[in-house]
């Protein structure tokens, strides 16, 4: 019996493309398997479907698993600072400065502007193209603007643009515009302590 099943296994290995296998018992009592039908006591052997995968040709590289490609970044045709102009001189006692930017095309939905002063963000990114700065130190500084997408990726960035801040002292302001009577107590550089006494219009009696 064992010999018979062994013969069946060998037949299946040797004849993988056969459509049908037959078996019968010969005159010596041996179980025989063949691909040829035999009249008499031969019967068909029901074969279960194979589960073997075809072997790829030698030298064929294995296909790596596809990774989801990141969404390409959107690029703007133009991004620049409008105000102040390059190398502009700003005169402000408080060190105040208004910065405006523009882009082409306009800011896309979900994108934001971020202003940099000397390489550091001046605040949270937003959709407004106008920024108000105050208390900027005296001296030369550099401005740049970035456009960020929804994932905080930098889509565009301008080059550093210099400007010069001149913070005028009260004494300088008073030299430029001398105090008049109405200015005392109104302008910080014209304190009341320095207000001259008003001349009386009544003549003294003798």
C-alpha positions in Angstrom: 0.0 0.0 0.0 2.8 2.4 0.9 4.5 1.6 -2.4 1.4 2.5 -4.2 1.0 5.9 -2.6 4.8 6.5 -3.2 4.3 5.7 -6.8 1.4 8.2 -7.0 3.6 10.9 -5.5 6.3 10.2 -8.0 3.9 10.3 -10.8 2.5 13.6 -9.8 6.0 15.1 -9.5 7.2 13.7 -12.8 4.0 14.6 -14.7 3.0 18.0 -13.4 1.1 19.0 -16.6 -1.1 15.8 -16.9 -4.8 16.4 -17.1 -5.7 12.9 -15.6 -4.2 10.0 -13.6 -5.5 6.5 -13.6 -4.8 3.6 -11.2 -5.3 -0.2 -11.2 -4.0 -3.4 -9.6 -1.8 -5.5 -11.8 -1.6 -9.3 -11.9 1.0 -9.3 -9.0 -1.3 -7.3 -6.8 0.7 -4.1 -7.1 -1.0 -0.7 -7.3 -0.1 1.0 -10.5 -0.6 4.7 -11.5 -0.5 5.8 -15.1 -1.7 8.6 -17.4 -3.2 6.2 -19.9 -6.7 4.8 -19.4 -6.8 1.0 -19.1 -9.8 -1.1 -19.7 -10.9 -3.3 -16.9 -10.4 -2.3 -13.3 -8.5 1.0 -13.9 -10.2 4.1 -12.4 -9.6 7.8 -12.4 -7.7 9.5 -9.5 -9.3 12.8 -8.4 -6.5 15.4 -8.0 -6.9 18.4 -5.7 -5.9 21.7 -7.4 -2.3 22.8 -6.8 -1.3 25.9 -4.8 2.2 26.4 -6.3 3.2 29.9 -7.5 5.2 30.2 -10.7 8.9 30.8 -10.1 10.1 34.2 -11.4 12.9 34.1 -13.9 16.5 34.2 -12.6 17.9 37.7 -12.4 14.6 39.4 -12.0 14.8 42.0 -9.2 12.2 41.9 -6.5 9.7 44.7 -6.8 9.8 47.0 -3.8 6.6 47.9 -2.1 5.2 51.1 -3.4 5.3 53.9 -0.9 2.8 56.8 -0.9 4.5 59.6 -2.7 4.3 63.0 -0.8 2.1 65.6 -2.3 4.2 68.0 -4.5 4.7 71.4 -3.0 2.9 74.3 -4.6 5.2 77.1 -5.9 4.4 80.8 -6.2 5.6 82.7 -9.1 6.6 85.8 -7.0 6.9 86.7 -3.3 8.4 90.0 -2.2 8.4 92.7 0.5 6.6 95.9 -0.6 7.2 98.1 2.5 9.8 99.0 3.5 11.9 99.3 0.4 15.4 97.8 0.4 17.9 99.8 2.5 15.2 102.1 3.7 15.8 104.3 6.7 13.0 104.3 9.3 12.8 107.1 11.8 10.7 106.4 14.8 11.0 107.2 18.5 9.2 104.0 19.5 11.0 101.9 16.9 7.7 101.2 15.1 7.5 99.8 11.6 4.8 98.6 9.2 5.7 95.8 6.8 3.6 94.7 3.8 4.2 91.7 1.5 2.7 90.5 -1.8 2.7 87.2 -3.7 1.6 86.0 -7.2 -0.7 84.3 -7.3 -2.5 85.4 -4.1 -2.2 83.4 -1.0 -3.9 79.9 -1.5 -6.4 78.5 1.0 -4.6 77.0 4.0 -1.3 78.9 3.3 0.1 81.6 5.6 2.6 84.4 5.6 5.4 84.4 8.3 7.6 87.5 8.8 11.2 87.1 9.9 13.3 89.8 11.6 17.0 89.1 11.6 16.2 85.4 10.9 13.6 85.0 13.8 9.8 84.9 13.4 8.1 88.0 14.6 5.0 86.1 15.6 2.6 83.4 14.5 2.0 82.9 10.8 -1.2 84.3 9.4 -3.1 85.2 6.3 -2.7 89.0 6.6 0.0 90.5 4.3 0.5 93.4 6.7 2.7 93.2 9.8 3.1 95.9 12.6 6.4 95.9 14.5 7.3 98.0 17.4 10.3 98.6 19.7 12.7 97.6 17.0 16.2 98.4 18.2 18.3 101.1 16.7 20.6 100.0 13.9 20.5 97.9 10.7 18.2 94.9 10.5 17.1 92.3 7.9 13.5 91.3 6.9 12.3 88.2 5.1 8.9 86.6 4.5 7.9 83.0 4.1 4.8 81.2 2.9 3.9 78.1 4.8 1.4 75.4 3.8 -1.0 73.4 6.0 1.8 71.2 7.3 4.1 74.1 8.2 6.3 73.3 5.2 8.1 76.4 3.7 6.9 76.8 0.2 8.6 80.1 -0.6 11.0 82.5 1.1 12.4 85.9 0.1 16.0 86.9 0.5 17.0 89.0 3.5 16.2 92.7 2.9 18.1 95.3 5.0 16.6 98.4 6.5 17.9 100.9 9.1 16.1 102.0 12.2 16.8 105.4 13.6 15.1 106.0 16.9 14.9 109.7 17.6 15.5 111.0 21.1 13.1 113.6 22.6 15.9 116.2 22.3 16.3 115.4 18.6 12.6 115.8 18.0 12.6 119.1 19.8 15.4 120.3 17.6 13.6 119.3 14.5 10.4 120.9 15.7 10.9 123.5 18.4 8.3 123.7 21.1 5.6 126.4 21.0 3.3 127.4 23.9 0.5 124.9 22.8 3.0 122.0 22.8 3.9 122.1 26.5 2.1 119.3 28.3 1.1 117.8 24.9 4.4 116.6 23.4 6.7 114.5 25.6 9.7 116.5 24.5 8.1 119.7 25.7 7.6 119.1 29.5 5.4 121.5 31.5 8.4 122.2 33.8 10.1 124.0 31.0 7.0 126.0 29.9 7.8 129.7 30.1 5.5 132.0 32.1 2.9 133.8 30.2 3.3 137.6 30.2 0.5 139.4 32.0 -1.6 141.8 29.9 -2.5 144.0 32.9 -0.2 147.0 33.5 1.1 147.4 37.1 -0.2 150.4 39.1 2.2 153.0 40.3 
